[in-house]
Amino acid sequence: MKIVLINPGMSAEKQAGSLKGVANMILPLGIGVLASVLEKNKFDVKIIDCVPENLSLEELKERIDREKPDLIGITATILSYDAALETGKKLKNYKIVIGGPHFTSVPEKVMQEECFDFGVIGEGEETILELCNALKYDKDFSKINGLVYRENGEIKINKRRELIKNLDELPFPALHLYPDLKKYTPMPGGYKQLPFAHMITSRGCPYRCVYCDRSVFGNRFRSQSPERVIKEIEFLVEKYGVKEIKFYDDTFTMDMERVSKICDLIIEKGIKITWSCSTRVDRVNKELLMKMKKAGCWQIDYGLESGDQRMLNIMKKGITLEQSRNAAKWTKEAGIRLRAFIILGMPGETNESIRNTIDFVKELGVDVVAFYALMIYPGNELYDMVKKEGRLLHEDYSQFSSLIDTKKTRLHYVPDGMNEEELKNWIRKAYKEVYLNPRYLTRQIGSIKNFGDVKRYWGAFKTIVRM
């Protein structure tokens, strides 16, 4: 039985809007793990990642027609759902299963699209394996937890599957099925060396931020052991010559003792890599940050979200401005670069709170910052609240973008007392105040070590100036 897993095409403009010059192009790891699970169970699997290959729908269709798969799998977030739907419609003569965060949030709505024969809710590794076995041996779909399917024209949603308890049991992603790793490059401020790879070593988040989508991995934090993490790092370095790794865990340092042990093992084994990660300001301390630096960590992404305590409270972020100040101070003292993420336009946002946030970012002396317009995902607390109040302006997914195009994107929410153009102007102003500040430019120029740094920073600088 032949299976093709597809990451649908999504342009840099769709992903990053007016900041397309600094868009991410990273491995879609989810389908890589699914592919490994299927290969391990003797299925013939291929991955087609349309993004780095820049495949048109026609080119994709031609490739699929040559492969003639028994099942096509498509993954989709809310950003890529339009591309996933177009792909599904183009390949509708094949059996198609769709999965990912967006499907998990609104399965019945997505399954109304007749191009999709099946859907996977939540974590997909065990569900897709059982689906493939059911198709191969003509078994009953009703017994497969986590599966959505049609029976006599009726949409059937099976019982949700329990979360995977032991993440160490998951295989490494099937990197041999992807395009050349050199085709993947993160945004300019997100890496130092190539080849670059990323890893996800934990799942689930216990926090209650109202804007976040926890539909797939849930609220219970689960993690791979330090030893399992090191094995995958060594595999990437030895097999693929990887020089840098980004840990894409939601909160990499959630278990600080685990991360400390990972660092110890990197140091003890003399693994020569640079790496970065994402975490919260209340899940670090000075001692851990010093050890992370020694083990090769050069940058940390913090979800600061706002520089106004009232807004942080509305978000249910569960942090204080003082914790952000401490984390920034300790990170810089450890010699690690600080990358911040900010959300503008939440309910309750005002001109004053945005001004406070911009000033706070400048006060902390961040090295990289991304200012996001609020995105409201179906299935989270904020979506339910805004929908109930009748304040959701539209649900046109083609207008959803992680870094908005301030010239073209139609926002789907604007806070009271502000119009859309005002909010977009604030986003433009925020970027330019931070990145074109003489003190910031002097500091960044002083950090340049090689021509690669010059190339990355120059590209980012031109993007900001053109906003």
N, C-alpha and C positions, 0 to 999 in steps of 0.2 A: 504493500500500500504506500502510495506516494503523497507526501504532504508538503505544501509550500507555505511558509510563513512570511507575511508581507508587512513591512513598515511603510505606510503610504507616503507619497511625496508631499512635502510641505516646504514651500519656498522660504528663503531667509526673510523675505518681506512679510510673509504671513506670520512667521515665528516672532520676529522682532520689530516689525513696523518700521518707523523712521530710524531705528537703530540696527537696521539689517546688516550694516557693515561690521557689527560686532556679534552677529548671531552665533549660537552654539551649533555644532554639528557633532553629535556624540552617538555612540553605539546604543541602539535600543535593546538594552540588556534583557528585558522581560522575555522577548521571543527567543533570545539566545539560550536561556535556561530551559524554556519549553522544548526547543530543538534538541538539547542535550538529553532531556528526559525521554523524548521519542526515539532518538538514536540508540540510547541505552537499551530500549525495548524493541530493537530491530526494525524500526520503521525507516523508510527512505525519506529524508528530510532535506529541504533546501530553504535558505533565507534569501529574500529579495528586499534589500533596503533601498527604496526609491530615492532617498534624499541625497546621499553622496554620489550615487550613480546618475542623478538628475534625469530619471526615467520619466518620459511622458506616459500618459495612460495608454496610448497606442503601442508604445514600445513595451510596456508592461504586458499588455494583452498578447502581443506576439510571443513574448517569452513564455507566458503561461500556456499558450496554445502549443508550444513546442514541448513543454514539460508534461502537459495533460495530467495534472494532479487529481487524486481522488478526493482531496480536501484542501481548501485554502483557509489559512488563518490570518485574520487582520486585527491589528491592535490599534486602539484609538484613545487619545485623551480628548478633552473638549476642544483643544486647539486644532487637533488633526482630524476631528470627526468628519468635517465636510469632505476632506480628501479621502477618508475611509469610505464614506458613503458613495462618492463618485467611483472609487475603485470597485466597490461591491456591485454597483450597477453595471459597470463595464464588464465584470466577470460573472454576471448573474447565471450563466449557463453551467457554472461549476457549483459544487457544494461549498458553502462558506460559513465559517464560524468567526464571530467577532468577540473580542474581549477588551479589557482595559478599564480604566477608571470611569469613563463616560458611560459605557454600557452598564457597568455595575450600579451606577447611580439611577439610571432610567431604563432598565431592561425592556419593559413592555413597550415603551415609546419607540426605542430603536428597532425592536422586532416587528414593528408595523411596516418597516421597509422590507418588502418581499425578497430582496436580493440576499438577505441574511437567513440562512437555514437554521443556524444554531447560535447560541451566545453563552459565554462563560462569565458567571458572577464571581467576583473575588479572586483569590489566588488560583491560577489556572493549571499548575503543573499536574496535579492528580486528575483534575476534571478532563483535560484534553486527552490525557492518556486513556482514560476510560471511554471517552467518546470515540477515539480511533479504534479501540478494541471492539466497541459496539458496532461500528460501521464495518469493520473487517469480518466480524463473526455473526453479524445480523442479530445483535442482542437488543434488549429492551432499553430505551433511553430513559424511562421513568425512574430507574434505579440509580441514575448518575447524579449525585449531589452537586449543586452548583451549576447545573446545565439548564438552559432555556431552549425550547424547541417547539416545533409545530406538530400538531396531530389533528388530522382532518380539518385543517384550516384554523384550529384554535391554538393560541399561544399557551404553552405549558411552562410554568416556572417551578422547578424542583426545589427541594429543601436546600438551604445554603450549606456549603461544605465547611467543616471546622477548619480553623487556621492551622497551618503546618507548625507543629511544635518544635521539631528539631531541624533548624536550618542547616546544620552541618551535613545533613543527608542530601541536600540539593547538589547536583553536579555543577561544575564550572560551566559558564556560558559557552556555546559552541562557536568559538571565535573563528574557527576554520571555515565556517559557512558564510561569514560576512565578506564584504569587499575589503581590500587592503586597508589595514589600520591607518596607513598614512593619509587616507582620504578623510579621516575624521579629525576635525580641529575644533577645540572649544573657543569661546570668545577670547579676544586678545588679553583681557585682564584675568583670565582663568587658567593659564598654564605658563610654564617656563620652558619645558623641553618636549620634543617629539621624538619617537612615537609616544602617544598619550593613550591611556586606557582608563576606564573607570570601573568601580566595584560598588556593589550594594551588599553590606555585611549585616544589616539588621532590617527588621520590618516592624511596623506598628508604632503609634505615637500616643502616649497617655494624656497629652495636653488637650485643651478644649477650645483652641482658637476658632472663632466663629466663621472665619473665611476659608478654612482648610477643608479639603476633601480626604476623609479617612475611610472611604467606602471599601477599598480593596484590602488593605493591610490591617485595618481595625485599630483599636485603642490599646491593645496589649503589646508592649515592647518585647520583641524576640530578637535574639542575635546569634550570629555564628561565634564559635569559640575563637580565641586568639590564634590557636594552632591552625584552625581551618582557614582563617584569614591569611596567615603567613604562607600557607601552601599555595593559595591562589596568587598571591603576590609573586612568589618564586616562579610559578608557572608562567605568568605574564612576562617576567624579566627574562627567563631562560628560553622560552619558546618563541616569544615575539619581540624580544629586544626592547621591551617597554622601559622608558626612562622616567616616566611620570604617571602617577595614579591620582585620580580624584575619587574620594569616597562620597557617593551620592546618597548615603543614608540621610533620612530626615534629621536625625539628631545623633551624629556619630559618637559624641561623648556622653550619651545618655548614661551608660554604665562606665564611669570614669576609671574604675579598676580594670575593666576589660581593655580599654584603650591604653592604659599604662602598661599592661602586659604585652599588647601588640607592639608598642614602642620598644619595650625591653628586648623582644625577639628580633625586631629589625636591627637593633644595635648589636645584639649578641651574634647574629648571623652575618653581619657586615653587608646587608643588602643595600646596594647603592641606588637609591631612588629619591626623587623629590615627590612630595604629595601634598594634597590639600583636602579639606573636608568642610562640611556644613554642620552647625550646631546652634545651641541657644546660649545666651549670655549667662544664664544661671546654671549651666552645666560644665563650667571650667573653673580651674583655680590656677594660681601662679605656678605651683609645682608641676602640675600636669602639662601646662603650656611649655615650660622649659624642657621637659622630657620630649614632648612632641617635636619641638624644634630640633633637638639633638638627633631624633630619629628621621629627620628629613622633611618635616612639615614646614611649608613656606607661606601658606596662606589659609585663613579660615573665613568661611562665609557665615555671618551672623544675621539672623532674622531680627533686626532691630525694630522694623515695621513702622515706628513713629518716634518722634522726639518730644511728644506731648503725653504726659501721664494719663490725662483724661481719655485720650484716644486709645492708649494701650489697655485701659480698663474696659472700654467699649468692645475692643477686640477679644477680650478674655485671654490676653496673651500670657498673663501670669508672671510678668517681669516688671522691674522698676527701672527708671532712668539711671539710678545709682548703680544698679547691676550692670547696665550697658556701659557706663563710664568705667567701672572696675575691669570688666572684660576687655575693653579697648586698651586700657592702661597696661594690664598684664600681658596682653597679646603683643603690644609694641615693645614692652620690656624684654619679652622673650625673643624678639627679633623676627616675629611672624607678621606678615602683611594682613591687613584687616579689610575684608570685603563685606559691605553692608547691603541688605535688602530692605526697601522701604515701600509701604503701601500708602498711596494717597487717594482720598475720595471716599473713605468709609462713611457710613451714617454718623452724623454728628461732626464731621470734619468742617472746619471753618478756615477762613483766610489766616486767622491767628494761629491755629494749630499747625497749618502747613508751614507758616513762617517759623514757628518754634522748631519744627522738624528739620528744616533746611539749616537753621542755625546750629542745631544739635549735631548734625552730621559734620558740619564744618568744625565745630568745637572738638569732636573726637579725632579729627585728622585722619579720616578713613583713606585707604589707598584706592579702593574701587567702590562705587555705589550704583545700585540699580533702583530707579524710582518707577514703581509699577502703579498703573491705574488699577483700582479695585476690579477684580474679576469675581463674579458671583457664580459659583458652580452649582448645578442642580444636585440636590441631595445633602447639602450642608445646612447648618443652622441659619446662616445669614440669608441663603436663598429662600428658605421657608419664611423668614421674617419679612424680607423685602417683597416677596410675592404676595404675602397676606396683606401687606399695606398697599398693594397696587402700585409700587414704586419702581418695578422692573420695567425699563423703557423698551426693551426688545429682547428676544432670544434668538437672534440671527447669529449662529455660530461662526459664520464667515467673518464676523466683526470682533470675535474674541481673539486677543493677541496678548502674549505675556509682557511684551514691551510695546506699548501702543504706538501707532503711527499718529502723531499729533495733527497731521494734516488730513488723514483719510478716515481713520477709525471712528465709528459711532459708538460712544460709550453706552453701556447698558444700565448704568446707574450714575446719578449725580446727586450729591447731598443737598439738603435744603439750604437755600440762601446762596446758591452758586449755580451758574449755568455751565454747559459743557465746554464752551470756549475758555471760560475762566480757569476751569480745572486743567485743561490742556496747556494753557499758558503757564500755570504754576509748574507743571511737569517740565516744560522747556526751560523755565527760569531756574528750577532746581538743578538740572543738569549743568547749565552754563555757570551758575554761581559756584558750584563745587569744582567742576573740571577746568574752567577757564580762570580760576582764581590764581593770581601770580604766586602766592605761597604754595599752593598745591602743585603748580607746574614746576616750580623750582625744586620741590621735594621729589617729584617723580623723575625729573631729569637727572637728579643726583643719584637715583637708584639704578640707572641704566648701566648694564654690565657688558652687553654685546650687541651686535647688529640685529639679532633676533628681537631684542627688547625694543630697539629703535623702530623696527618695522611694525611691531604690534602696537606700540603706543601712538605712532603716527597715524595708523589706520583708525584707532579709536578717537584720536583728536579730531580728525577730519569729519568723522561721523557726528560728533557733538556740535561742531561749528555749523554743520549743514542743517541742524534741526530747525 
